[in-house]
């Protein structure tokens, strides 16, 4: 017989800083679970300002992807434009700014699609995925160390993108599939998929 899932969160017995850098803060948590078990967890503790990832569509069938250097892999990767929400910005403003900085386009229409997390056992980071359409040329200076290469890909050719060695960021893959399925449903006049 299986046990029912716990009904309340573990008690935080203590927390302390393990290490801190310009970008990351590692925090140690001592937890007591409802069954009395105690464990130490470490997590990356970041800012709560949020982040955005943009699915920018220059036309109804294509999406803009950027090629940028990913220090974690020590290589260039193909992904969606993204960035942090600056203080005082809402997610729409942040998405439009990032799109202008990274792709050289603004969008007249930006709508939230879904919120995604990454490695929730180790960090609390959440990213808002937004769909940007009705694009127009507009470039803002960004904080990238070098100009980003912008590529246009057919949204319906996601399986081919997955075969590439340089396209593997899970959030970007999930975001593109969600956007593709949302747009397919809209074209068929079906109700929202509930994202």
Buried (B, 14 or more C-beta within 10 A) or exposed (E): EEEEEEEEEBEEEEEEEEEEEEEEBBBBBBBEEEEEEEEEBEBBBBEEEBBBBBBBBBEEEBBBBBBBEBEEEEEBBBBBBBBBBEEEBEBBBBBBBBBBBBBBBBBEEBEBBBEBEBEEEEBBBEBBBBBBBEBEEBEEEBEEEEEBEBEEBEBEEBEEBEEEEBBBBEBBBBBBEBBBEBBEBEEEEEEEEEE
